[in-house]
Amino acid sequence: MNSKRMYYILSGLLGLTVLGFIGGAYGISTILQSQSKSVIDARSKMASLEQQQIQLSVAKASITKYQDVGEIAKNVVPQDKDQAQAIREIVNIAAANGVNLASITFPSSTLGATGAGANAGSKLSQLKPAAGIGGVYTLQLTVQSNSAKPIPYAKYVEFLSALERNRRTALVSGMTVQPDSKDPSLVSFILTIDEYIKP
């Protein structure tokens, strides 16, 4: 075998070796890219599962928290709109604080009405859903003092405080106070009270 032929053989082997290395490197690169994509996908799925697990924990905590609120609402908030009872409680609070009342009025009822929008036969007549408290309603009533018998402002404040401590009349949502023209230390008033009800 002459040197020229040997040179061609060695050059061919060297060329094949280089091509083998290039092909191997390309193959390894393709495999690594595929494995990298698999690892990225697995990490993404794992992050998604962790996020879902966190959301589930938050949801469970919310259920526990709001279940307690529901139980409290059931036990504290009256379950009926007994207007006679509401009137008795307001009259008793007024009497205990030396307040003379002229009237206690409730909104118009749709009970027994017919036609579009009527709540015929519904225990929700006169009620409005309480903002942000599911299943709880408000019944708005108006309490007016006897303007012929104004009271000292301090008694008015005590009356308000007693109303807000009462579970049936816990929210005074509006008020108009009128000082007496002869003695400004005496006042008459009109109150809007929201009675909370969980039927």
Secondary structure, DSSP 4 states (H G I P E B T S, - for coil): --HHHHHHHHHHHHHHHHHHHHHHHHHHHHHHHHHHHHHHHHHHHHHHHHHHHHHHHHHHHHHHHHHHHHHHHHHHS-SS--HHHHHHHHHHHHHHTT--EEEEE-PPP-TT--STT--TT-TTTT-EEPTT-TT-EEEEEEEEE-TTS-EEHHHHHHHHHHHHHSSSS-EEEEEEEEE-SS-TTEEEEEEEEEEEE--
